[in-house]
Amino acid sequence: MNTQRTAASRRYTVRFPAAMAVYAMLIVLVIPIVKGDGPMWSKVLLVLVPLIPVLYALSECLRFIRSLDEFQIRLQFEAVGISAAVTAVFCFAWGLLEIAGAPKLPVVMVLPMFCMSYGIGLMLACRRYR
Amino acid sequence: MNNRLRILRAERDWSQAELADALGVSRQTINAIETGKYDPSLPLAFKIALVFERAIENIFQPDAP
């Protein structure tokens, strides 16, 4: 079973960063094209292409989490809980600030914010059980 | 919940990693159970009892009321 987990961990540490690298390359390629001239439908389709590696990365995340043992899944659950709470409260607070005249927060920032706070949440959860 | 995992492991001269391998969990999980920060599920507790050839209540005891 530990061998399976190690294999799953190895697979995740290779495939997740690879998917995110493809995502980054696609963003760099797609954004200038989408900002140029062209029919609206093609821009809509093209701008959604980077979503494919993101969905693949998320599926790898899910596969990795399913390979963990019960305690590690608890750590992940706490990290996701912390991340969801931080992201939701931050977005809500920013929404209130926007009413008071703060600049609009781009919705595209929500996923990176979630990922960052997930990392911090995982560190806090690990520290709690150390 | 209290447990005698560390004592039983020491009696057999097993490392946390060896016990983790025998149970199919991570070393981090063994450490969390030994330090009392995490109570295992019933299936894992049964597995631990099986590995040490003891009854569950011989390894895990409820906190004093």
Backbone of each chain as ProteinMPNN parsed JSONL, in Angstrom:
{"seq_chain_A": "MNTQRTAASRRYTVRFPAAMAVYAMLIVLVIPIVKGDGPMWSKVLLVLVPLIPVLYALSECLRFIRSLDEFQIRLQFEAVGISAAVTAVFCFAWGLLEIAGAPKLPVVMVLPMFCMSYGIGLMLACRRYR", "coords_chain_A": {"N_chain_A": [[0.829, -1.211, 0.0], [1.955, 1.213, 0.815], [3.782, 1.426, -1.21], [2.122, 1.847, -3.355], [1.196, 4.351, -2.607], [3.518, 5.866, -2.701], [4.036, 5.686, -5.414], [1.816, 7.039, -6.373], [2.307, 9.53, -5.302], [4.654, 10.196, -6.609], [3.762, 10.281, -9.233], [1.995, 12.426, -9.007], [3.716, 14.554, -8.318], [5.06, 14.854, -10.655], [3.14, 15.134, -12.733], [1.353, 17.198, -11.937], [2.869, 19.719, -11.738], [3.691, 19.719, -14.425], [1.306, 19.98, -15.843], [0.565, 22.519, -14.955], [2.611, 24.009, -16.022], [2.105, 23.745, -18.74], [-0.302, 25.082, -18.762], [0.559, 27.702, -18.096], [2.121, 28.271, -20.367], [0.156, 28.203, -22.356], [-1.441, 30.343, -21.57], [0.279, 32.495, -22.016], [0.476, 32.292, -24.778], [-2.177, 32.505, -25.67], [-3.456, 34.853, -24.644], [-2.453, 37.31, -26.014], [-3.493, 36.808, -28.576], [-6.227, 36.687, -28.153], [-6.69, 39.276, -27.368], [-6.445, 40.602, -29.705], [-7.829, 41.262, -33.016], [-10.805, 39.629, -34.255], [-13.412, 37.119, -34.622], [-15.947, 37.025, -32.089], [-16.838, 34.52, -31.051], [-14.676, 32.819, -31.558], [-12.721, 33.916, -29.971], [-13.793, 33.475, -27.46], [-13.768, 30.683, -27.331], [-11.033, 30.199, -27.6], [-9.903, 31.482, -25.378], [-10.69, 29.882, -23.372], [-9.203, 27.623, -23.603], [-6.785, 27.314, -21.982], [-7.943, 26.337, -19.742], [-8.129, 23.615, -19.905], [-5.608, 22.201, -19.19], [-5.691, 23.03, -16.522], [-7.958, 21.795, -15.474], [-7.12, 19.186, -15.78], [-4.947, 19.181, -14.015], [-6.342, 19.572, -11.622], [-7.755, 17.17, -11.534], [-5.655, 15.42, -11.159], [-4.849, 16.244, -8.649], [-7.047, 15.397, -7.137], [-6.897, 12.631, -7.521], [-4.469, 12.168, -6.24], [-5.079, 12.918, -3.597], [-6.936, 10.961, -3.002], [-5.279, 8.813, -2.769], [-4.111, 9.023, -0.355], [-3.649, 8.326, 3.224], [-5.957, 7.97, 6.045], [-5.355, 9.919, 8.025], [-3.775, 11.763, 6.677], [-5.618, 12.614, 4.812], [-7.31, 13.977, 6.507], [-5.671, 16.144, 7.153], [-5.536, 17.376, 4.654], [-8.219, 18.04, 4.352], [-8.575, 19.921, 6.394], [-6.838, 21.871, 5.444], [-8.05, 22.607, 3.016], [-10.43, 23.571, 4.033], [-9.538, 25.809, 5.521], [-8.478, 27.281, 3.421], [-10.756, 27.718, 1.8], [-12.269, 29.271, 3.551], [-10.595, 31.526, 3.958], [-10.382, 32.528, 1.317], [-13.083, 33.032, 0.69], [-13.822, 34.921, 2.675], [-11.984, 36.953, 2.141], [-12.725, 37.697, -0.496], [-15.343, 38.493, -0.056], [-14.939, 40.643, 1.725], [-13.465, 42.304, 0.051], [-15.373, 42.826, -1.871], [-17.118, 44.409, -0.401], [-15.401, 46.56, -0.008], [-15.202, 47.44, -2.614], [-17.644, 48.656, -3.005], [-17.167, 50.89, -1.586], [-15.438, 52.128, -3.249], [-13.031, 50.891, -3.949], [-10.651, 49.399, -6.298], [-11.828, 47.106, -8.871], [-11.712, 43.631, -8.169], [-10.047, 41.278, -10.071], [-11.739, 38.415, -11.235], [-10.301, 36.255, -12.05], [-8.243, 36.046, -10.297], [-9.072, 34.603, -8.151], [-8.709, 31.746, -8.098], [-5.776, 31.413, -7.983], [-5.494, 32.64, -5.479], [-6.91, 30.924, -3.85], [-5.328, 28.62, -4.12], [-2.91, 29.492, -3.006], [-3.668, 30.093, -0.35], [-4.423, 27.584, 0.376], [-1.993, 26.211, 0.464], [-0.805, 27.544, 2.627], [-2.683, 26.86, 4.552], [-2.307, 24.09, 4.668], [0.251, 23.96, 5.714], [-0.244, 25.04, 8.263], [-2.03, 23.117, 9.266], [-0.383, 20.824, 9.289], [1.517, 21.655, 11.144], [-0.031, 21.787, 13.428], [-0.514, 19.122, 14.082], [1.976, 18.131, 14.553]], "CA_chain_A": [[0.0, 0.0, 0.0], [2.855, 2.368, 0.819], [4.379, 1.485, -2.546], [1.102, 2.506, -4.186], [1.145, 5.766, -2.243], [4.732, 6.475, -3.227], [3.842, 5.807, -6.862], [0.825, 8.105, -6.575], [2.979, 10.778, -4.955], [5.602, 10.469, -7.696], [2.939, 10.654, -10.385], [1.454, 13.762, -8.753], [4.78, 15.564, -8.349], [5.475, 15.055, -12.051], [2.052, 15.561, -13.619], [0.741, 18.476, -11.559], [3.657, 20.86, -12.254], [3.707, 19.681, -15.891], [0.026, 20.548, -16.289], [0.585, 23.959, -14.682], [3.553, 24.604, -16.981], [1.351, 23.826, -20.003], [-1.267, 26.169, -18.54], [1.274, 28.983, -18.186], [2.496, 28.481, -21.779], [-1.069, 28.501, -23.109], [-1.868, 31.707, -21.203], [1.184, 33.414, -22.731], [0.14, 32.219, -26.203], [-3.582, 32.808, -25.977], [-3.888, 36.215, -24.265], [-2.269, 38.314, -27.091], [-4.395, 36.496, -29.699], [-7.59, 37.047, -27.744], [-6.775, 40.74, -27.285], [-6.436, 41.128, -31.07], [-9.106, 41.248, -33.741], [-11.311, 38.296, -34.574], [-14.806, 36.924, -34.193], [-16.136, 36.845, -30.639], [-16.952, 33.106, -30.682], [-13.345, 32.193, -31.571], [-12.012, 34.426, -28.782], [-14.355, 32.781, -26.288], [-13.251, 29.301, -27.352], [-9.58, 30.215, -27.417], [-9.527, 31.914, -24.024], [-11.005, 28.795, -22.436], [-8.269, 26.497, -23.836], [-5.911, 27.056, -20.821], [-8.698, 25.653, -18.69], [-7.95, 22.151, -20.051], [-4.586, 21.696, -18.248], [-6.083, 23.305, -15.127], [-8.875, 20.709, -15.088], [-6.296, 17.984, -15.665], [-4.194, 19.323, -12.752], [-7.28, 19.341, -10.521], [-8.061, 15.732, -11.472], [-4.462, 14.788, -10.559], [-4.943, 16.575, -7.212], [-8.068, 14.521, -6.568], [-6.335, 11.281, -7.539], [-3.436, 12.13, -5.209], [-5.733, 12.949, -2.282], [-7.562, 9.644, -2.788], [-4.244, 7.811, -2.477], [-3.569, 9.274, 0.986], [-4.302, 7.59, 4.309], [-7.031, 8.728, 6.703], [-4.839, 11.092, 8.738], [-3.343, 12.739, 5.668], [-6.844, 13.187, 4.24], [-7.787, 14.971, 7.473], [-4.831, 17.336, 6.975], [-5.984, 18.016, 3.413], [-9.547, 18.586, 4.608], [-8.384, 21.157, 7.171], [-6.196, 22.867, 4.567], [-9.066, 23.089, 2.069], [-11.365, 24.367, 4.837], [-8.886, 27.094, 5.8], [-8.364, 27.969, 2.142], [-12.095, 28.168, 1.389], [-12.675, 30.349, 4.448], [-9.776, 32.72, 3.681], [-10.752, 33.052, 0.0], [-14.453, 33.563, 0.756], [-13.849, 36.14, 3.501], [-11.24, 37.995, 1.425], [-13.543, 38.158, -1.631], [-16.492, 39.219, 0.501], [-14.439, 41.924, 2.244], [-13.093, 43.142, -1.1], [-16.652, 43.239, -2.458], [-17.589, 45.557, 0.395], [-14.498, 47.684, -0.299], [-15.538, 47.939, -3.958], [-18.775, 49.586, -2.835], [-16.572, 52.144, -1.078], [-14.598, 52.725, -4.288], [-11.787, 50.15, -4.226], [-10.669, 48.859, -7.663], [-12.45, 45.777, -9.039], [-10.798, 42.48, -8.06], [-10.295, 40.368, -11.199], [-12.215, 37.093, -10.796], [-9.256, 35.288, -12.391], [-7.326, 35.973, -9.153], [-9.639, 33.783, -7.069], [-8.064, 30.421, -8.052], [-4.438, 31.493, -7.357], [-5.643, 32.976, -4.058], [-7.325, 29.679, -3.201], [-4.17, 27.716, -4.084], [-1.933, 30.028, -2.039], [-4.156, 29.931, 1.029], [-4.421, 26.13, 0.616], [-0.623, 25.89, 0.879], [-0.626, 28.056, 4.001], [-3.573, 26.036, 5.385], [-1.682, 22.77, 4.842], [1.364, 24.161, 6.653], [-0.831, 25.216, 9.604], [-2.595, 21.827, 9.692], [0.746, 19.94, 9.609], [2.138, 22.139, 12.384], [-0.944, 21.466, 14.524], [-0.43, 17.696, 14.441], [3.37, 17.696, 14.639]], "C_chain_A": [[0.857, 1.252, 0.0], [3.524, 2.551, -0.529], [3.421, 2.188, -3.495], [1.087, 3.998, -3.918], [2.361, 6.499, -2.793], [4.592, 6.693, -4.73], [2.878, 6.946, -7.17], [1.457, 9.469, -6.329], [3.934, 11.203, -6.079], [4.852, 10.96, -8.933], [2.441, 12.096, -10.233], [2.545, 14.827, -8.882], [5.331, 15.789, -9.756], [4.346, 15.708, -12.845], [1.449, 16.909, -13.253], [1.57, 19.673, -12.054], [3.695, 20.906, -13.779], [2.432, 20.323, -16.44], [0.021, 22.067, -16.09], [1.557, 24.692, -15.618], [2.876, 24.771, -18.347], [0.341, 24.972, -19.92], [-0.592, 27.528, -18.732], [1.653, 29.303, -19.639], [1.275, 28.88, -22.602], [-1.554, 29.925, -22.831], [-1.045, 32.719, -22.0], [0.841, 33.456, -24.227], [-1.231, 32.824, -26.509], [-3.952, 34.281, -25.738], [-3.662, 37.244, -25.39], [-3.218, 38.081, -28.278], [-5.814, 36.974, -29.371], [-7.77, 38.573, -27.695], [-6.79, 41.385, -28.674], [-7.82, 41.091, -31.698], [-9.521, 39.811, -34.034], [-12.733, 38.142, -34.096], [-14.891, 36.555, -32.705], [-16.149, 35.361, -30.244], [-15.581, 32.422, -30.627], [-12.525, 32.65, -30.361], [-12.476, 33.682, -27.531], [-13.788, 31.355, -26.209], [-11.769, 29.272, -26.988], [-9.179, 30.534, -25.972], [-9.808, 30.812, -22.99], [-10.05, 27.597, -22.579], [-7.341, 26.257, -22.625], [-6.615, 26.35, -19.666], [-8.463, 24.133, -18.733], [-6.837, 21.62, -19.134], [-4.926, 21.956, -16.786], [-7.004, 22.194, -14.637], [-8.104, 19.397, -14.912], [-5.512, 18.014, -14.337], [-5.104, 19.061, -11.558], [-7.624, 17.853, -10.393], [-6.877, 14.959, -10.869], [-4.429, 15.037, -9.046], [-5.879, 15.593, -6.524], [-7.551, 13.084, -6.466], [-5.292, 11.123, -6.427], [-4.066, 12.077, -3.815], [-6.369, 11.601, -1.971], [-6.539, 8.565, -2.451], [-3.705, 7.952, -1.052], [-4.267, 8.431, 2.041], [-5.237, 8.534, 5.07], [-6.525, 9.992, 7.418], [-4.424, 12.187, 7.746], [-4.555, 13.393, 4.993], [-7.427, 14.223, 5.198], [-6.986, 16.274, 7.33], [-5.286, 18.117, 5.743], [-7.331, 18.703, 3.626], [-9.433, 19.908, 5.383], [-7.805, 22.256, 6.297], [-7.213, 23.465, 3.596], [-10.083, 23.968, 2.806], [-10.809, 25.752, 5.114], [-8.859, 27.93, 4.523], [-9.712, 28.532, 1.693], [-12.53, 29.357, 2.238], [-11.919, 31.636, 4.133], [-10.208, 33.359, 2.359], [-12.138, 33.707, 0.055], [-14.488, 34.878, 1.529], [-13.13, 37.28, 2.786], [-12.095, 38.577, 0.294], [-14.742, 38.968, -1.137], [-16.066, 40.606, 0.984], [-14.085, 42.864, 1.089], [-14.349, 43.665, -1.804], [-17.222, 44.44, -1.722], [-16.74, 46.786, 0.115], [-14.79, 48.293, -1.678], [-16.707, 48.92, -3.897], [-18.244, 50.948, -2.388], [-15.582, 52.751, -2.075], [-13.285, 52.037, -4.576], [-11.835, 49.608, -5.663], [-11.264, 47.453, -7.709], [-11.393, 44.682, -8.916], [-11.072, 41.537, -9.234], [-10.661, 38.965, -10.693], [-11.153, 36.018, -11.044], [-8.244, 35.121, -11.239], [-7.811, 35.017, -8.068], [-8.944, 32.415, -6.962], [-6.634, 30.477, -7.495], [-4.504, 31.801, -5.863], [-6.007, 31.723, -3.257], [-6.121, 28.737, -3.048], [-3.145, 28.172, -3.044], [-2.39, 29.785, -0.609], [-4.258, 28.44, 1.387], [-3.029, 25.688, 1.107], [-0.36, 26.329, 2.31], [-1.457, 27.205, 4.972], [-2.963, 24.675, 5.672], [-0.511, 22.861, 5.822], [0.839, 24.267, 8.081], [-1.361, 23.887, 10.135], [-1.472, 20.868, 10.095], [1.383, 20.343, 10.934], [1.293, 21.74, 13.596], [-0.777, 20.022, 15.003], [1.004, 17.212, 14.615], [3.713, 17.151, 16.023]], "O_chain_A": [[0.563, 2.224, -0.695], [3.802, 3.674, -0.95], [3.825, 3.007, -4.321], [0.982, 4.811, -4.836], [2.247, 7.619, -3.291], [4.973, 7.739, -5.257], [3.09, 7.719, -8.103], [1.185, 10.434, -7.043], [4.016, 12.375, -6.448], [5.256, 11.922, -9.585], [2.459, 12.88, -11.183], [2.324, 15.878, -9.484], [5.99, 16.796, -10.016], [4.557, 16.702, -13.54], [1.074, 17.682, -14.134], [1.027, 20.553, -12.722], [3.728, 21.986, -14.369], [2.479, 21.11, -17.385], [-0.463, 22.81, -16.944], [1.341, 25.855, -15.96], [3.043, 25.789, -19.018], [0.154, 25.728, -20.874], [-1.107, 28.393, -19.44], [1.527, 30.442, -20.088], [1.346, 29.779, -23.439], [-2.017, 30.622, -23.734], [-1.581, 33.665, -22.576], [0.905, 34.51, -24.86], [-1.404, 33.557, -27.483], [-4.674, 34.88, -26.536], [-4.587, 37.992, -25.706], [-3.687, 39.032, -28.904], [-6.496, 37.578, -30.199], [-8.858, 39.089, -27.947], [-7.107, 42.566, -28.811], [-8.833, 40.917, -31.021], [-8.693, 38.9, -34.057], [-13.213, 38.922, -33.274], [-14.025, 35.871, -32.158], [-15.554, 34.979, -29.237], [-15.339, 31.565, -29.778], [-11.743, 31.884, -29.799], [-11.677, 33.314, -26.669], [-13.383, 30.895, -25.141], [-11.316, 28.45, -26.192], [-8.251, 29.941, -25.422], [-9.248, 30.807, -21.895], [-10.089, 26.67, -21.77], [-7.124, 25.1, -22.264], [-5.98, 25.838, -18.744], [-8.585, 23.454, -17.713], [-7.079, 20.685, -18.371], [-4.508, 21.203, -15.906], [-6.851, 21.706, -13.518], [-8.397, 18.605, -14.017], [-5.428, 17.008, -13.631], [-4.7, 18.41, -10.595], [-7.768, 17.337, -9.285], [-7.069, 13.972, -10.16], [-4.038, 14.167, -8.268], [-5.558, 15.033, -5.475], [-7.747, 12.411, -5.453], [-5.233, 10.091, -5.759], [-3.645, 11.296, -2.962], [-6.351, 11.146, -0.827], [-6.894, 7.52, -1.908], [-2.936, 7.109, -0.59], [-5.342, 7.884, 1.796], [-5.304, 9.729, 4.783], [-7.203, 11.019, 7.411], [-4.688, 13.371, 7.956], [-4.522, 14.574, 4.647], [-7.977, 15.233, 4.759], [-7.55, 17.367, 7.379], [-5.408, 19.341, 5.773], [-7.554, 19.812, 3.14], [-10.109, 20.886, 5.063], [-8.21, 23.416, 6.382], [-7.237, 24.677, 3.379], [-10.54, 24.98, 2.274], [-11.511, 26.752, 4.964], [-9.173, 29.12, 4.535], [-9.798, 29.681, 1.259], [-13.087, 30.327, 1.725], [-12.517, 32.709, 4.049], [-10.382, 34.575, 2.28], [-12.335, 34.803, -0.471], [-15.114, 35.841, 1.087], [-13.585, 38.424, 2.808], [-12.183, 39.795, 0.141], [-15.106, 39.989, -1.721], [-16.724, 41.608, 0.702], [-14.367, 44.061, 1.14], [-14.381, 44.803, -2.272], [-17.743, 45.371, -2.336], [-17.252, 47.901, 0.01], [-14.644, 49.498, -1.881], [-16.75, 49.895, -4.647], [-18.776, 51.999, -2.748], [-14.958, 53.772, -1.784], [-12.491, 52.542, -5.37], [-12.919, 49.379, -6.198], [-11.216, 46.709, -6.729], [-10.309, 44.791, -9.489], [-12.191, 41.048, -9.386], [-9.978, 38.406, -9.835], [-11.105, 35.005, -10.346], [-7.478, 34.157, -11.221], [-7.051, 34.659, -7.169], [-8.626, 31.972, -5.859], [-6.295, 29.679, -6.622], [-3.696, 31.305, -5.078], [-5.499, 31.489, -2.161], [-5.919, 28.138, -1.992], [-2.587, 27.363, -2.303], [-1.617, 29.333, 0.237], [-4.189, 28.077, 2.561], [-2.912, 24.896, 2.042], [0.226, 25.593, 3.104], [-1.002, 26.872, 6.066], [-3.081, 24.158, 6.783], [-0.302, 21.971, 6.646], [1.396, 23.666, 9.0], [-1.171, 23.562, 11.307], [-1.577, 20.178, 11.109], [1.744, 19.491, 11.746], [1.826, 21.399, 14.653], [-0.889, 19.744, 16.197], [1.234, 16.018, 14.805], [4.85, 16.742, 16.26]]}, "seq_chain_B": "MNNRLRILRAERDWSQAELADALGVSRQTINAIETGKYDPSLPLAFKIALVFERAIENIFQPDAP", "coords_chain_B": {"N_chain_B": [[-8.198, 9.954, 23.645], [-6.087, 7.458, 24.995], [-3.022, 5.714, 24.163], [-0.899, 2.783, 23.709], [0.924, 2.615, 21.784], [3.539, 3.552, 21.172], [5.068, 2.297, 23.13], [4.617, -0.43, 22.6], [5.675, -0.578, 20.073], [8.334, 0.027, 20.587], [9.019, -2.175, 22.12], [9.17, -4.114, 20.204], [11.173, -3.159, 18.759], [10.768, -1.603, 16.48], [10.868, 0.86, 13.939], [9.154, 4.005, 13.412], [8.647, 4.224, 10.718], [8.797, 1.58, 9.853], [6.617, 0.428, 11.161], [4.622, 1.965, 10.011], [4.794, 1.075, 7.37], [3.998, -1.579, 7.714], [1.371, -1.178, 8.368], [0.382, 0.16, 6.237], [0.196, 2.933, 6.146], [1.191, 6.433, 6.469], [4.344, 7.576, 7.898], [4.011, 9.885, 9.268], [1.402, 9.656, 10.115], [1.553, 7.601, 11.999], [3.136, 8.878, 13.908], [1.396, 10.95, 14.672], [-0.629, 9.47, 15.881], [0.753, 8.211, 17.97], [1.538, 10.402, 19.522], [-0.829, 11.148, 20.465], [-2.343, 12.989, 19.138], [-3.998, 12.366, 17.135], [-6.739, 10.267, 16.717], [-7.099, 7.006, 15.6], [-9.181, 5.581, 12.97], [-11.777, 3.083, 13.385], [-11.346, 0.787, 11.664], [-8.539, 1.101, 11.19], [-7.563, 0.987, 13.78], [-8.192, -1.662, 14.412], [-6.517, -2.921, 12.604], [-4.033, -2.183, 13.64], [-4.173, -3.507, 16.075], [-4.136, -6.098, 15.134], [-1.599, -6.268, 13.951], [0.035, -6.029, 16.2], [-0.819, -8.186, 17.569], [-2.681, -8.05, 19.655], [-5.512, -7.296, 21.804], [-7.815, -4.698, 20.933], [-8.55, -3.011, 23.099], [-6.393, -3.333, 24.686], [-4.496, -1.829, 23.623], [-5.552, 0.689, 23.032], [-6.997, 3.059, 25.166], [-9.786, 4.696, 26.711], [-9.94, 8.245, 27.553], [-9.441, 9.261, 30.937], [-12.371, 9.783, 32.915]], "CA_chain_B": [[-7.921, 8.524, 23.823], [-4.666, 7.139, 25.223], [-2.625, 4.456, 23.516], [0.413, 2.238, 24.083], [1.57, 2.304, 20.504], [4.991, 3.806, 21.226], [5.673, 1.258, 23.992], [4.569, -1.705, 21.869], [6.613, -0.474, 18.947], [9.685, -0.031, 21.158], [9.235, -3.57, 22.546], [9.533, -4.889, 18.994], [12.307, -2.467, 18.144], [10.375, -1.145, 15.15], [10.851, 2.315, 13.75], [7.824, 4.482, 12.984], [8.519, 3.936, 9.281], [8.524, 0.14, 9.701], [5.223, 0.208, 11.564], [3.797, 2.601, 8.969], [4.806, 0.146, 6.231], [3.197, -2.761, 8.063], [-0.04, -0.793, 8.434], [-0.013, 0.804, 4.981], [-0.079, 4.361, 6.341], [2.424, 7.214, 6.456], [5.044, 7.709, 9.174], [3.374, 11.057, 9.886], [0.173, 9.162, 10.758], [1.985, 6.868, 13.203], [3.578, 9.892, 14.864], [0.222, 11.663, 15.194], [-1.342, 8.55, 16.788], [1.593, 8.01, 19.169], [1.548, 11.613, 20.354], [-2.195, 11.365, 20.933], [-2.97, 14.109, 18.441], [-4.973, 11.822, 16.193], [-7.298, 8.957, 17.06], [-7.346, 6.299, 14.334], [-10.526, 5.042, 12.716], [-11.931, 1.714, 13.897], [-10.604, -0.186, 10.832], [-7.084, 1.223, 11.405], [-7.291, 0.49, 15.136], [-8.215, -3.129, 14.309], [-5.307, -3.308, 11.883], [-2.94, -2.016, 14.607], [-4.311, -4.62, 17.026], [-3.741, -7.32, 14.41], [-0.135, -6.233, 13.776], [0.669, -6.265, 17.507], [-1.439, -9.393, 18.127], [-3.285, -7.684, 20.947], [-6.888, -6.799, 21.702], [-7.832, -3.234, 20.764], [-8.587, -2.333, 24.405], [-5.071, -3.478, 25.281], [-3.656, -0.803, 22.996], [-6.236, 1.999, 23.162], [-7.868, 3.225, 26.34], [-10.436, 6.013, 26.715], [-9.427, 9.201, 28.537], [-10.092, 9.148, 32.249], [-13.506, 10.743, 32.983]], "C_chain_B": [[-6.409, 8.311, 24.032], [-4.311, 5.851, 24.479], [-1.194, 4.07, 23.913], [1.245, 1.92, 22.839], [3.089, 2.443, 20.568], [5.701, 2.699, 22.014], [5.744, -0.075, 23.24], [5.56, -1.72, 20.714], [8.056, -0.618, 19.445], [10.026, -1.47, 21.583], [9.698, -4.441, 21.375], [10.709, -4.271, 18.245], [12.01, -2.062, 16.688], [10.506, 0.371, 15.084], [9.425, 2.712, 13.359], [7.588, 4.121, 11.52], [8.178, 2.463, 9.048], [7.073, -0.175, 10.066], [4.269, 0.787, 10.508], [3.686, 1.69, 7.747], [3.905, -1.055, 6.494], [1.706, -2.435, 8.038], [-0.545, -0.153, 7.135], [-0.429, 2.248, 5.163], [1.259, 5.113, 6.318], [3.06, 7.254, 7.848], [4.436, 8.857, 9.991], [2.116, 10.625, 10.674], [0.512, 8.422, 12.055], [2.388, 7.861, 14.289], [2.385, 10.602, 15.497], [-0.567, 10.778, 16.161], [-0.555, 8.404, 18.094], [1.567, 9.223, 20.096], [0.145, 11.967, 20.843], [-2.911, 12.514, 20.239], [-4.022, 13.643, 17.438], [-5.43, 10.447, 16.665], [-7.631, 8.212, 15.768], [-8.799, 5.855, 14.205], [-10.576, 3.622, 13.275], [-11.206, 0.69, 13.004], [-9.09, -0.114, 11.048], [-6.708, 0.705, 12.792], [-7.266, -1.044, 15.144], [-6.946, -3.646, 13.628], [-4.097, -3.245, 12.821], [-2.962, -3.191, 15.598], [-3.828, -5.932, 16.401], [-2.22, -7.403, 14.279], [0.572, -6.561, 15.095], [0.127, -7.518, 18.209], [-1.966, -9.156, 19.536], [-4.745, -7.317, 20.706], [-6.84, -5.268, 21.61], [-7.746, -2.523, 22.125], [-7.261, -2.447, 25.16], [-4.116, -2.406, 24.739], [-4.247, 0.601, 23.209], [-7.141, 2.009, 24.391], [-8.51, 4.606, 26.288], [-9.8, 6.926, 27.765], [-10.159, 8.999, 29.864], [-11.203, 10.179, 32.352], [-13.229, 11.88, 33.957]], "O_chain_B": [[-5.58, 8.902, 23.341], [-5.172, 5.015, 24.204], [-0.406, 4.893, 24.377], [2.139, 1.074, 22.858], [3.828, 1.583, 20.091], [6.772, 2.229, 21.633], [6.771, -0.754, 23.237], [6.193, -2.736, 20.422], [8.883, -1.285, 18.823], [11.16, -1.922, 21.43], [10.498, -5.364, 21.533], [11.17, -4.798, 17.232], [12.861, -2.162, 15.805], [10.275, 1.068, 16.072], [8.601, 1.862, 13.02], [6.478, 3.759, 11.128], [7.381, 2.131, 8.171], [6.394, -0.938, 9.379], [3.255, 0.18, 10.163], [2.611, 1.553, 7.163], [3.152, -1.491, 5.623], [0.878, -3.292, 7.731], [-1.746, 0.05, 6.959], [-1.293, 2.748, 4.442], [2.319, 4.507, 6.167], [2.394, 6.996, 8.85], [4.361, 8.806, 11.219], [1.819, 11.157, 11.744], [-0.156, 8.595, 13.075], [2.022, 7.699, 15.453], [2.36, 10.83, 16.706], [-1.113, 11.272, 17.148], [-1.125, 8.466, 19.183], [1.572, 9.075, 21.318], [-0.045, 12.96, 21.546], [-3.963, 12.961, 20.695], [-4.833, 14.435, 16.958], [-4.614, 9.578, 16.973], [-8.368, 8.731, 14.93], [-9.537, 5.766, 15.187], [-9.543, 3.035, 13.597], [-10.52, -0.189, 13.526], [-8.425, -1.149, 11.087], [-5.67, 0.066, 12.964], [-6.422, -1.651, 15.803], [-6.381, -4.666, 14.023], [-3.244, -4.133, 12.807], [-1.929, -3.782, 15.913], [-3.198, -6.758, 17.061], [-1.627, -8.464, 14.47], [1.574, -7.275, 15.112], [0.564, -7.861, 19.308], [-1.734, -9.935, 20.461], [-5.164, -7.063, 19.577], [-5.932, -4.633, 22.146], [-6.984, -1.57, 22.293], [-7.035, -1.747, 26.147], [-3.073, -2.125, 25.328], [-3.535, 1.555, 23.52], [-7.934, 1.095, 24.615], [-7.873, 5.575, 25.876], [-9.203, 6.457, 28.734], [-11.33, 8.62, 29.901], [-11.025, 11.323, 31.934], [-14.07, 12.763, 34.13]]}, "name": "protein", "num_of_chains": 2, "seq": "MNTQRTAASRRYTVRFPAAMAVYAMLIVLVIPIVKGDGPMWSKVLLVLVPLIPVLYALSECLRFIRSLDEFQIRLQFEAVGISAAVTAVFCFAWGLLEIAGAPKLPVVMVLPMFCMSYGIGLMLACRRYRMNNRLRILRAERDWSQAELADALGVSRQTINAIETGKYDPSLPLAFKIALVFERAIENIFQPDAP"}
